[in-house]
Amino acid sequence: MHLSITVKWGHQIALIHTEAEPELAGTGAAVAVVEKTLAYIEENGKKLLPFCPYVFAYIKKHPEWKRIVDERFEGYDKL
């Protein structure tokens, strides 16, 4: 399981890429990592920049997480 993270300006965290090994497909591993990461971002008072298509789609499907997305994120209105 791999999740690329970049911290910008101290208050934003950009999630760039999520990748899971083929044998983890369908196990919920990617969802678990994303959920833990979103919880970490919220607990630490950071704002999210969801550049990763998987994370973006997850937030679109679970709009309650939009609360941690930085309103200045280019795709904010599409979530």
Backbone as ProteinMPNN parsed JSONL, in Angstrom:
{"seq_chain_A": "MHLSITVKWGHQIALIHTEAEPELAGTGAAVAVVEKTLAYIEENGKKLLPFCPYVFAYIKKHPEWKRIVDERFEGYDKL", "coords_chain_A": {"N_chain_A": [[0.856, -1.164, 0.0], [0.584, 2.165, -0.855], [0.755, 5.608, -0.363], [1.163, 8.728, -1.563], [2.284, 11.673, -0.121], [2.427, 15.157, 0.265], [3.552, 17.888, 2.084], [2.54, 21.207, 2.294], [3.268, 24.597, 2.861], [2.88, 24.346, 5.579], [0.214, 24.256, 6.612], [-1.358, 22.899, 4.883], [-2.039, 19.743, 3.389], [-1.178, 17.816, 0.72], [-2.531, 15.201, -1.052], [-1.271, 13.006, -3.276], [-1.042, 10.546, -4.719], [-2.384, 7.274, -4.692], [-1.725, 3.891, -4.228], [-2.11, 0.414, -4.437], [-0.969, -2.901, -3.854], [-1.625, -5.51, -6.205], [-2.664, -7.851, -4.996], [-4.016, -6.864, -2.832], [-6.317, -5.807, -3.765], [-9.742, -5.101, -3.493], [-9.858, -5.63, -0.774], [-10.268, -3.569, 0.95], [-8.14, -2.178, 1.875], [-7.036, 0.189, 0.73], [-9.091, 2.043, 1.202], [-9.073, 2.032, 4.0], [-6.534, 3.136, 4.559], [-6.814, 5.685, 3.394], [-8.981, 6.727, 4.909], [-7.832, 6.789, 7.511], [-5.796, 8.613, 7.024], [-7.226, 10.94, 6.3], [-8.535, 11.404, 8.728], [-6.301, 11.933, 10.331], [-5.396, 14.329, 9.151], [-7.539, 16.026, 9.731], [-7.561, 15.916, 12.585], [-5.214, 17.214, 13.141], [-5.599, 19.783, 12.395], [-5.167, 20.558, 9.749], [-5.49, 21.418, 6.231], [-6.797, 19.875, 3.331], [-5.539, 19.017, 0.1], [-6.775, 17.376, -2.387], [-5.327, 15.898, -4.726], [-4.933, 13.341, -5.688], [-6.663, 11.056, -7.679], [-8.121, 8.883, -6.597], [-8.516, 9.601, -3.89], [-9.905, 11.996, -4.27], [-12.254, 11.008, -5.528], [-13.17, 9.429, -3.41], [-13.807, 11.371, -1.466], [-15.782, 12.726, -2.848], [-17.721, 10.783, -2.872], [-18.153, 10.53, -0.197], [-19.226, 13.046, 1.154], [-19.07, 14.278, 3.649], [-16.439, 14.564, 4.328], [-15.583, 16.728, 2.919], [-15.335, 18.928, 4.438], [-12.715, 19.201, 5.306], [-11.277, 19.881, 3.104], [-9.343, 22.27, 1.447], [-10.778, 25.294, 0.601], [-9.752, 26.722, -1.479], [-8.789, 24.902, -3.237], [-8.523, 23.799, -6.55], [-10.463, 21.99, -7.65], [-12.564, 22.104, -5.854], [-15.322, 22.832, -6.06], [-16.317, 20.721, -7.492], [-16.56, 18.618, -5.869]], "CA_chain_A": [[0.0, 0.0, 0.0], [1.407, 3.361, -0.986], [0.03, 6.872, -0.464], [2.132, 9.828, -1.652], [1.82, 12.849, 0.61], [3.31, 16.313, 0.251], [3.096, 18.946, 2.981], [2.807, 22.53, 1.73], [2.992, 25.8, 3.64], [2.639, 24.057, 6.978], [-1.185, 24.056, 7.009], [-2.03, 22.103, 3.86], [-1.455, 18.455, 3.027], [-1.605, 17.398, -0.612], [-2.467, 13.766, -1.318], [-0.902, 12.984, -4.683], [-1.209, 9.26, -5.401], [-2.647, 6.089, -3.873], [-1.481, 2.676, -4.993], [-2.121, -0.811, -3.638], [-0.518, -4.1, -4.538], [-2.774, -6.22, -6.789], [-3.245, -8.835, -4.072], [-4.845, -6.157, -1.854], [-7.532, -5.326, -4.433], [-11.004, -5.574, -2.926], [-9.763, -5.94, 0.656], [-10.554, -2.385, 1.738], [-6.886, -1.606, 2.374], [-6.904, 1.569, 0.267], [-10.086, 2.832, 1.945], [-8.6, 2.155, 5.383], [-5.417, 4.091, 4.588], [-7.354, 7.012, 3.106], [-9.756, 7.175, 6.07], [-6.886, 7.119, 8.591], [-5.081, 9.819, 6.624], [-8.162, 12.061, 6.422], [-8.717, 11.641, 10.165], [-5.067, 12.568, 10.801], [-5.403, 15.708, 8.649], [-8.522, 16.779, 10.523], [-7.132, 15.988, 13.988], [-4.068, 18.101, 13.245], [-5.976, 21.115, 11.961], [-4.644, 20.845, 8.415], [-6.431, 21.444, 5.113], [-6.452, 18.873, 2.323], [-5.546, 19.247, -1.338], [-6.918, 15.988, -2.873], [-4.92, 15.737, -6.121], [-5.057, 11.915, -6.033], [-8.015, 10.753, -8.166], [-8.801, 7.97, -5.673], [-8.928, 10.391, -2.73], [-10.921, 12.919, -4.766], [-13.48, 10.218, -5.706], [-13.623, 9.014, -2.081], [-14.451, 12.528, -0.836], [-17.015, 12.984, -3.593], [-18.668, 9.749, -2.436], [-18.355, 10.744, 1.244], [-19.11, 14.508, 1.223], [-18.799, 14.774, 4.995], [-15.011, 14.872, 4.387], [-15.3, 17.976, 2.209], [-15.057, 19.935, 5.464], [-11.278, 19.386, 5.51], [-10.658, 20.289, 1.839], [-9.105, 23.71, 1.339], [-11.731, 25.892, -0.337], [-8.995, 27.259, -2.615], [-8.433, 23.799, -4.124], [-9.124, 24.026, -7.857], [-11.625, 21.144, -7.895], [-13.447, 22.126, -4.677], [-16.739, 22.887, -6.453], [-16.698, 19.454, -8.13], [-16.694, 17.599, -4.822]], "C_chain_A": [[0.894, 1.216, 0.0], [0.509, 4.582, -1.158], [1.07, 7.976, -0.463], [1.525, 11.078, -1.033], [2.876, 13.942, 0.496], [2.727, 17.362, 1.187], [3.5, 20.282, 2.366], [2.436, 23.6, 2.744], [2.606, 25.527, 5.09], [1.201, 23.803, 7.383], [-1.977, 23.248, 5.988], [-1.283, 20.795, 3.65], [-2.047, 18.055, 1.688], [-1.44, 15.888, -0.729], [-2.364, 13.614, -2.829], [-1.283, 11.677, -5.379], [-1.46, 8.156, -4.383], [-2.443, 4.87, -4.745], [-1.447, 1.478, -4.048], [-1.614, -1.972, -4.489], [-1.741, -4.857, -5.049], [-3.439, -7.208, -5.83], [-4.102, -8.192, -2.989], [-6.154, -5.648, -2.454], [-8.775, -5.95, -3.793], [-10.974, -5.879, -1.442], [-10.127, -4.759, 1.547], [-9.311, -1.709, 2.276], [-6.749, -0.141, 1.975], [-7.872, 2.482, 1.02], [-9.601, 3.067, 3.374], [-7.475, 3.18, 5.497], [-5.92, 5.512, 4.351], [-8.129, 7.541, 4.309], [-8.854, 7.573, 7.237], [-6.161, 8.423, 8.286], [-5.978, 11.05, 6.744], [-8.398, 12.411, 7.887], [-7.495, 12.35, 10.752], [-5.04, 14.046, 10.4], [-6.355, 16.56, 9.487], [-8.055, 16.979, 11.966], [-5.989, 16.973, 14.191], [-4.33, 19.492, 12.674], [-5.429, 21.529, 10.608], [-5.784, 20.911, 7.407], [-5.894, 20.535, 4.017], [-6.51, 19.438, 0.915], [-5.595, 17.852, -1.977], [-6.61, 15.833, -4.37], [-5.043, 14.288, -6.597], [-6.488, 11.628, -6.488], [-8.802, 9.83, -7.234], [-9.338, 8.734, -4.464], [-10.041, 11.358, -3.127], [-12.27, 12.196, -4.895], [-14.045, 9.782, -4.355], [-14.369, 10.166, -1.401], [-15.76, 12.873, -1.543], [-18.119, 12.013, -3.154], [-19.041, 9.91, -0.954], [-18.214, 12.244, 1.531], [-18.877, 15.074, 2.626], [-17.312, 15.142, 5.157], [-14.656, 16.161, 3.655], [-14.925, 19.085, 3.192], [-13.56, 20.171, 5.665], [-10.557, 19.806, 4.224], [-10.511, 21.806, 1.827], [-10.021, 24.272, 0.256], [-11.051, 26.476, -1.563], [-8.546, 26.172, -3.584], [-9.209, 23.928, -5.424], [-10.391, 23.223, -8.121], [-12.665, 21.149, -6.787], [-14.926, 22.064, -5.061], [-17.231, 21.596, -7.107], [-16.863, 18.327, -7.131], [-18.123, 17.541, -4.324]], "O_chain_A": [[1.854, 1.291, 0.767], [-0.389, 4.587, -2.0], [1.787, 8.151, 0.523], [0.413, 11.486, -1.37], [4.073, 13.679, 0.617], [1.544, 17.691, 1.095], [4.649, 20.471, 1.967], [1.402, 23.507, 3.406], [2.056, 26.405, 5.756], [0.974, 23.181, 8.421], [-3.15, 22.949, 6.213], [-0.056, 20.745, 3.723], [-3.266, 17.966, 1.538], [-0.347, 15.357, -0.532], [-3.251, 14.038, -3.57], [-1.79, 11.695, -6.501], [-0.818, 8.113, -3.334], [-2.931, 4.818, -5.874], [-0.825, 1.532, -2.987], [-1.817, -2.002, -5.702], [-2.786, -4.85, -4.398], [-4.659, -7.375, -5.862], [-4.84, -8.891, -2.295], [-7.002, -5.118, -1.737], [-8.844, -7.161, -3.582], [-11.973, -6.347, -0.896], [-10.28, -4.918, 2.758], [-9.411, -0.761, 3.055], [-6.38, 0.689, 2.806], [-7.496, 3.581, 1.428], [-9.708, 4.177, 3.895], [-7.462, 3.995, 6.419], [-5.494, 6.442, 5.036], [-7.948, 8.697, 4.691], [-9.095, 8.594, 7.881], [-5.937, 9.24, 9.179], [-5.539, 12.09, 7.235], [-8.453, 13.588, 8.243], [-7.634, 13.259, 11.571], [-4.703, 14.909, 11.211], [-6.017, 17.671, 9.897], [-8.143, 18.083, 12.503], [-5.813, 17.507, 15.286], [-3.404, 20.282, 12.492], [-5.247, 22.718, 10.346], [-6.908, 20.506, 7.702], [-4.685, 20.442, 3.807], [-7.395, 20.223, 0.574], [-4.555, 17.204, -2.097], [-7.52, 15.659, -5.181], [-5.236, 14.044, -7.788], [-7.433, 11.926, -5.757], [-10.016, 9.979, -7.097], [-10.484, 8.535, -4.06], [-11.015, 11.518, -2.391], [-13.297, 12.697, -4.436], [-15.262, 9.765, -4.17], [-15.438, 9.96, -0.827], [-16.732, 13.268, -0.899], [-19.291, 12.38, -3.078], [-20.109, 9.477, -0.522], [-17.203, 12.673, 2.087], [-18.519, 16.244, 2.763], [-16.966, 15.943, 6.026], [-13.526, 16.637, 3.767], [-14.275, 20.061, 2.818], [-13.17, 21.235, 6.147], [-9.353, 20.061, 4.25], [-11.448, 22.532, 2.159], [-10.034, 23.779, -0.872], [-11.704, 26.702, -2.582], [-7.984, 26.475, -4.637], [-10.421, 24.144, -5.405], [-11.311, 23.732, -8.76], [-13.555, 20.299, -6.77], [-15.694, 21.322, -4.449], [-18.437, 21.402, -7.258], [-17.257, 17.218, -7.49], [-18.437, 16.744, -3.44]]}, "name": "protein", "num_of_chains": 1, "seq": "MHLSITVKWGHQIALIHTEAEPELAGTGAAVAVVEKTLAYIEENGKKLLPFCPYVFAYIKKHPEWKRIVDERFEGYDKL"}
